[in-house]
Amino acid sequence: MGNLLQLIDWKEKNNREMDKLLSGKETLSVQSMNSGYEAEVVKIIHQGDQFVLKIWNRDSNPNIQFQYHLLHVLTQREVPVSMPLAWGVDNEGNKVLLTTYDGLSFQTFSSKNLTETARILSKIHGISPYQIKNVNLPKYHFIDYFFSGIEEHLDLSQLLIQLIKKAQITQSDFIHGDYHFENIVEETERFTVIDWTNAQLGDKRYDFAWSVILLKIYGISEKHASLFRLAYISENSISQDEEELFEAIACIRWLLLYRKNRIPIRNNTLDKVQKIIKYNPYLNKTFFYTYIERNEG
């Protein structure tokens, strides 16, 4: 393959780095990477250097210019993120973002890994929106953004409205919006947080709860979720009731995504979800135990 980067209409770029990539006539090596629901991701290798090109060629239409500037600001604040090199539009009209390559999602959970990633999340939440005001952090309607289509599921929507009223959701914190272990990559024991599509002004308690719920469901053992949450709580004030309440809200989101077939299902996934429901005082309602049967039926 030739230099596919030369086929992209770059809107903004790091001139020094991009000039090296665009000026040469060398063929680029392109390798597919794990992609999510919103975009295709490929690795680009040029003279031994590695980069990541993310191509939004599906239904999603995020603000890539915002992400590009946000990554610049976070780099300046020493948050471990990939360095943004350029953003633009390819010859098919898809938005693209080019960043440095910083490794693969780590596969081995350990006390050190979990503690460090919890502290990174705490650092993200500790950034005042005022400190990054130049990137114009968006603010969305909480239910419309994170629970799109929930009105079609009356049992979920009714409980969600009750829980949100009790939680008194705020939207004054800087949040990642989808902080989980597929969005954290590792290389030579250095962690980097990727995929800032959902970054916004939100409630850090929800951002934390979403991370914990996913770790409880997809982690290898309950100990891993416990290590992560204890490390985060050691730096942030959150009561047990707040934890349970926001984990219930996060679990409702998982259930919604499950019903829409937009969430991974492994051998013991549903058993873990049932256990979360059973022991969460905001979820252990009789009708919730039928959600799998309704979905499979």
C-alpha positions in Angstrom: 0.0 0.0 0.0 1.2 3.5 -0.8 1.1 6.4 1.6 -2.6 6.5 2.4 -2.0 9.4 4.7 -1.4 11.6 1.6 -5.0 10.8 0.5 -6.5 12.5 3.6 -7.5 16.1 3.8 -5.8 17.1 7.0 -7.6 19.9 8.8 -5.1 20.4 11.6 -1.7 18.7 12.2 1.5 18.6 14.2 3.6 20.0 11.3 6.9 18.6 12.5 5.8 15.0 12.9 3.3 15.0 10.0 5.8 16.4 7.6 8.0 13.4 8.1 5.1 11.1 7.3 3.7 13.0 4.4 6.9 14.1 2.6 8.5 10.7 2.0 7.6 8.4 -0.9 8.1 5.3 1.3 5.3 2.7 1.4 3.5 2.6 4.7 2.7 -0.7 6.5 -0.9 -0.9 7.6 -2.2 -3.4 10.1 -5.7 -3.9 11.4 -6.3 -3.5 15.1 -9.3 -4.3 17.4 -12.1 -1.9 16.6 -15.2 -0.9 18.5 -18.7 -0.2 17.4 -18.0 3.4 16.2 -14.8 3.3 14.2 -12.2 1.3 12.4 -8.7 1.4 13.9 -5.4 0.6 12.1 -1.8 0.7 13.0 0.6 2.5 10.6 4.3 1.7 10.6 6.7 4.1 9.0 10.5 3.6 9.2 10.1 1.8 12.5 7.8 4.3 14.1 4.2 3.3 14.9 1.0 5.3 14.8 -2.7 4.7 15.2 -5.3 5.9 12.6 -8.9 5.9 13.8 -11.5 6.1 11.1 -15.1 6.9 12.0 -16.7 5.0 9.0 -19.8 3.8 10.9 -22.9 5.5 12.3 -21.1 7.6 14.9 -20.2 11.3 14.0 -18.2 12.6 17.0 -16.4 16.0 17.1 -12.8 14.9 16.2 -11.5 18.5 16.3 -12.5 18.6 20.0 -10.7 15.3 20.6 -7.6 16.5 18.9 -7.4 19.7 21.0 -8.4 17.8 24.2 -5.5 15.4 23.7 -3.1 18.3 23.3 -4.3 19.9 26.5 -4.2 16.7 28.5 -0.7 16.0 27.3 0.3 19.4 28.7 -1.3 18.5 32.0 0.7 15.2 32.0 -2.3 12.9 31.7 -1.2 9.7 30.1 -2.8 10.0 26.7 -1.7 9.4 23.1 0.0 12.3 21.4 -2.3 13.8 18.7 -0.6 14.2 15.3 -3.5 15.3 13.0 -7.2 15.1 12.3 -8.9 15.3 8.9 -11.3 13.8 6.5 -10.5 10.8 4.1 -11.6 10.5 0.5 -14.8 8.8 1.5 -15.9 11.7 3.8 -15.0 9.9 7.1 -13.4 11.8 9.9 -10.0 10.5 11.0 -7.6 11.0 13.9 -3.9 10.1 13.9 -2.1 9.6 17.1 1.0 7.9 18.4 0.8 4.1 19.1 1.1 3.4 22.8 0.6 -0.3 23.1 -2.2 -2.9 23.5 -4.9 -3.4 26.1 -3.3 -5.1 29.0 -4.3 -8.7 29.6 -2.9 -9.3 33.0 -4.7 -7.8 36.0 -2.5 -7.2 39.0 -2.6 -5.1 42.2 -0.1 -2.7 40.6 -2.1 -2.4 37.3 -5.4 -1.9 39.0 -4.1 0.6 41.5 -2.3 2.7 38.9 -5.3 2.8 36.5 -7.6 3.8 39.4 -5.2 6.6 40.3 -5.2 7.7 36.6 -9.0 8.0 36.7 -8.7 9.9 39.9 -6.2 12.3 38.3 -8.6 12.8 35.3 -11.5 13.7 37.7 -9.2 16.0 39.6 -8.7 18.3 36.6 -10.9 21.4 36.9 -12.9 22.1 33.8 -11.6 25.7 34.1 -8.1 24.3 33.6 -9.1 23.0 30.2 -11.7 25.6 29.3 -10.0 26.3 25.9 -11.3 22.9 24.5 -15.0 23.8 25.2 -16.0 20.6 27.1 -19.5 19.6 25.9 -22.4 19.0 28.3 -25.1 16.5 27.3 -28.5 15.5 28.7 -27.5 12.5 30.9 -30.3 10.1 30.0 -30.3 11.0 26.3 -26.6 10.5 26.0 -25.8 7.4 28.1 -29.3 5.7 27.8 -30.4 6.3 24.3 -33.5 4.3 23.5 -34.3 3.4 27.1 -37.8 4.8 26.7 -38.5 1.5 24.8 -37.8 -0.5 28.0 -40.4 0.7 30.5 -39.0 -1.3 33.4 -35.5 0.1 33.0 -36.6 3.7 32.3 -38.9 3.9 35.3 -36.3 2.7 37.7 -33.6 4.9 36.1 -35.6 8.0 36.6 -36.1 7.2 40.3 -32.5 6.5 40.8 -31.3 9.7 39.0 -33.7 11.8 41.1 -32.2 10.3 44.3 -28.6 10.6 43.0 -29.0 14.3 42.1 -26.7 14.0 39.1 -24.3 16.8 38.6 -22.5 17.9 35.4 -19.5 19.8 36.8 -16.7 17.3 36.6 -14.4 16.5 33.7 -15.1 12.8 32.9 -13.7 10.3 30.3 -17.2 8.9 29.7 -16.1 5.3 29.0 -13.2 4.4 31.2 -12.6 0.7 31.0 -9.8 -1.7 30.4 -10.2 -1.9 26.6 -9.6 1.9 26.6 -6.3 1.6 28.5 -3.3 0.4 26.7 0.1 -0.6 28.0 3.6 -0.6 26.7 6.8 -1.2 28.8 4.7 -0.8 32.0 3.4 2.6 30.9 -0.4 3.0 30.8 -2.1 5.3 28.3 -5.8 6.2 28.2 -7.4 6.1 24.8 -10.8 6.8 23.1 -11.8 10.2 24.4 -15.0 10.3 22.2 -17.2 10.5 25.3 -15.2 13.1 27.2 -17.6 15.8 28.7 -18.8 17.7 31.7 -20.5 15.1 33.8 -20.7 13.3 37.2 -17.4 11.6 38.3 -19.4 9.3 40.5 -21.1 7.8 37.4 -17.8 7.7 35.5 -16.2 5.7 38.4 -19.3 3.4 38.8 -19.3 2.5 35.1 -15.6 1.5 35.4 -16.4 -0.7 38.5 -19.4 -2.3 36.9 -17.5 -3.3 33.8 -14.6 -4.7 35.9 -17.1 -6.7 38.1 -18.6 -8.2 34.9 -15.6 -8.7 32.8 -12.8 -8.9 35.3 -11.3 -12.3 36.2 -12.2 -12.1 39.9 -14.2 -9.9 42.3 -10.8 -9.1 44.0 -9.8 -7.0 40.9 -12.9 -4.8 41.1 -12.3 -4.4 44.8 -8.7 -3.3 44.4 -9.6 -0.8 41.7 -12.4 0.8 43.7 -10.4 0.9 47.0 -7.6 2.7 45.2 -9.9 5.2 43.8 -11.9 5.8 47.0 -8.6 6.4 48.9 -8.3 9.6 46.9 -12.0 10.5 46.5 -14.8 10.9 48.9 -17.8 8.7 48.0 -20.1 7.0 50.5 -21.2 3.4 50.3 -24.7 4.5 49.5 -23.5 6.6 46.6 -21.4 3.7 45.3 -24.4 1.4 45.4 -26.7 4.0 43.8 -24.4 4.9 40.9 -23.4 1.2 40.3 -27.2 0.5 40.0 -27.4 3.3 37.4 -24.4 2.0 35.6 -25.8 -1.5 35.6 -29.0 -0.3 34.1 -27.0 1.1 31.2 -25.3 -2.3 30.8 -28.7 -4.0 30.8 -29.9 -1.6 28.1 -26.9 -2.3 25.9 -27.4 -6.0 26.5 -31.0 -5.8 25.2 -29.7 -3.9 22.2 -27.0 -6.6 21.5 -24.3 -4.0 21.9 -22.3 -5.6 24.7 -19.9 -8.6 24.9 -21.3 -11.8 26.4 -18.9 -14.4 27.7 -19.5 -17.8 29.4 -20.2 -16.4 32.9 -21.2 -12.8 32.0 -24.9 -13.2 32.8 -24.2 -15.0 36.1 -22.1 -12.0 37.2 -24.7 -9.5 36.2 -27.4 -11.5 38.1 -25.1 -11.4 41.2 -24.7 -7.7 40.9 -28.4 -7.3 40.7 -29.0 -9.6 43.7 -26.7 -7.8 46.1 -27.4 -4.2 45.0 -30.2 -2.8 47.2 -31.4 -0.5 44.4 -31.7 -3.4 41.9 -32.9 -6.5 43.7 -36.4 -6.1 42.5 -38.4 -9.2 41.4 -39.0 -8.0 37.9 -35.3 -7.6 37.2 -34.8 -11.4 37.4 -36.8 -11.9 34.3 -34.8 -9.5 32.0 -32.7 -12.3 30.5 -35.7 -14.5 29.7 -37.5 -11.5 28.0 -34.5 -10.7 25.9 -33.8 -14.3 24.9 -37.4 -15.0 24.3 
